[in-house]
Amino acid sequence: MRRHDRAVTGLRDIEGILLGCKTCHLAMIDEGTPYVVPLSFGYTITDSEELELYFHSSPEGKKLDVLHQNNKVCFDISCEGELIRSENPCGYGYRYASVIGFGEAFFVDDIEEKCRALSAIFKQQAQKDVLFSAEQARGVCVFKIVSTDYVGKQKSA
């Protein structure tokens, strides 16, 4: 990171950024070509500080085909910001907060984990605790990104 003054390294601070965001841009490589999709997400942070990002989708589609071929990914989770105005045009900027990282994608087949993942996604998007049934979980594909290589970044003024 070039701007170390904007680094967010505390786990609670990084989680604060994640809590405020709704979309994860997931970057993959499709036969040598970059491919990025915006996705709703949920997350957990393990005791060992692994960030697990959960996603759901139709059981078929391009992103799943790409992930089956190459599970290495990069992700960007960023919150909507605000324009910083100045008398001097060179003083303009933008407030933002983001978490960027690298990881590997794994498909979740275990029904209990799929239900937990769907609950995490719903909580992130709607701020409500909902339990999903095994029947609901069987109807969708769930995959997760596991990352130990992530960093927060923030500009607040």
C-alpha positions as a printed Julia matrix, in Angstrom:
157×3 Matrix{Float64}:
   0.0     0.0     0.0
   1.48    3.29   -1.08
  -0.53    5.52    1.3
   0.25    3.97    4.66
  -1.53    6.88    6.36
  -4.81    5.48    5.0
  -4.21    1.87    6.06
  -6.79    0.28    8.34
  -5.17   -2.65   10.12
  -7.21   -3.24   13.26
  -9.57   -6.19   12.9
 -12.45   -4.29   14.56
 -11.88   -1.35   12.2
 -11.84   -3.62    9.17
 -15.04   -5.26   10.37
 -16.55   -1.78   10.77
 -15.87   -1.17    7.08
 -17.36   -4.53    6.09
 -20.5    -3.84    8.11
 -21.14   -0.67    6.11
 -20.73   -2.2     2.67
 -23.22   -4.11    0.53
 -21.33   -5.14   -2.6
 -18.17   -7.11   -3.23
 -16.47   -6.88   -6.61
 -14.98  -10.29   -7.23
 -12.16  -10.51   -9.77
 -11.29  -13.78  -11.45
  -9.21  -14.91  -14.41
 -11.11  -16.46  -17.31
  -8.58  -18.2   -19.56
  -6.08  -15.35  -19.09
  -8.64  -12.55  -19.26
  -9.76  -10.57  -16.2
 -13.43  -11.01  -15.26
 -15.11   -9.0   -12.48
 -18.63   -9.33  -11.07
 -20.4    -7.33   -8.35
 -22.02   -9.61   -5.76
 -23.97   -9.39   -2.55
 -21.99  -10.97    0.25
 -21.91  -12.09    3.83
 -18.85  -12.75    5.93
 -17.31  -14.24    9.01
 -13.92  -13.64   10.55
 -12.45  -16.73   12.17
 -10.51  -16.85   15.43
  -7.34  -17.06   13.33
  -8.38  -13.83   11.52
  -9.22  -15.55    8.24
 -11.81  -13.56    6.36
 -14.49  -15.81    4.87
 -16.69  -14.11    2.29
 -19.88  -15.95    1.34
 -21.8   -15.66   -1.92
 -24.8   -17.38   -3.44
 -25.85  -17.81   -7.02
 -27.74  -19.92   -9.46
 -26.25  -23.42   -9.69
 -24.98  -22.57  -13.2
 -23.27  -19.62  -14.8
 -20.06  -18.08  -16.09
 -18.58  -17.11  -12.71
 -18.99  -20.66  -11.45
 -17.38  -22.05  -14.6
 -14.47  -19.64  -14.15
 -14.05  -20.48  -10.45
 -14.03  -24.2   -11.2
 -11.14  -23.61  -13.64
  -9.16  -21.23  -11.4
 -10.15  -20.57   -7.8
  -7.62  -17.74   -7.19
  -9.42  -14.42   -6.79
  -9.04  -10.8    -5.8
 -11.85   -8.86   -4.15
 -12.76   -5.27   -3.43
 -15.44   -4.31   -0.94
 -15.98   -0.58   -0.83
 -18.53    1.69    0.8
 -20.2     4.63   -0.84
 -18.26    7.77   -0.07
 -18.68   11.48   -0.24
 -17.06   14.25   -2.26
 -14.6    16.44   -0.37
 -14.8    19.99   -1.71
 -12.12   22.65   -1.6
 -11.54   26.17   -2.83
  -8.56   24.79   -4.72
  -9.47   22.18   -7.37
  -6.35   20.2    -6.41
  -7.76   19.93   -2.88
 -10.81   17.96   -3.97
 -10.97   14.33   -2.93
 -13.37   11.58   -1.99
 -14.08    9.98    1.37
 -14.1     6.2     1.13
 -13.52    3.0     3.01
 -12.61   -0.33    1.47
 -11.27   -3.78    2.12
  -9.2    -5.36   -0.63
  -7.69   -8.81   -0.61
  -6.72  -12.03   -2.3
  -7.96  -15.52   -1.64
  -9.25  -18.8    -2.94
 -12.79  -19.83   -3.76
 -14.31  -23.0    -2.35
 -17.72  -24.42   -3.14
 -19.84  -25.13   -0.07
 -21.67  -28.46   -0.22
 -22.34  -29.02    3.48
 -25.99  -28.07    4.04
 -25.42  -26.68    7.55
 -22.63  -24.42    6.33
 -24.76  -23.37    3.35
 -27.57  -22.37    5.74
 -25.12  -20.37    7.9
 -23.7   -18.72    4.77
 -27.14  -17.72    3.51
 -27.96  -16.31    6.94
 -24.72  -14.28    6.9
 -25.53  -12.9     3.44
 -29.06  -11.97    4.51
 -27.78  -10.31    7.68
 -25.27   -8.24    5.69
 -27.86   -7.12    3.17
 -30.98   -6.65    5.35
 -29.58   -6.41    8.9
 -31.93   -9.21    9.98
 -31.2   -12.58   11.49
 -32.93  -15.24    9.41
 -32.51  -19.0     9.51
 -32.57  -20.83    6.2
 -33.87  -24.33    5.75
 -32.02  -27.22    4.16
 -34.54  -27.13    1.32
 -33.77  -23.47    0.63
 -30.02  -24.15    0.76
 -30.29  -27.04   -1.69
 -31.78  -24.71   -4.31
 -28.73  -22.45   -4.66
 -25.0   -22.63   -5.15
 -22.96  -21.22   -2.26
 -19.27  -20.52   -2.45
 -16.85  -18.79   -0.15
 -13.62  -16.92   -0.52
 -11.07  -17.62    2.2
  -8.47  -14.9     2.69
  -5.64  -14.17    5.07
  -4.27  -11.51    2.71
  -6.57   -8.48    3.08
  -6.24   -4.89    4.15
  -8.53   -1.99    4.88
  -8.05    1.48    3.51
  -9.88    4.67    4.4
  -9.86    8.37    3.63
 -12.01   10.34    5.99
 -10.95   13.92    5.38
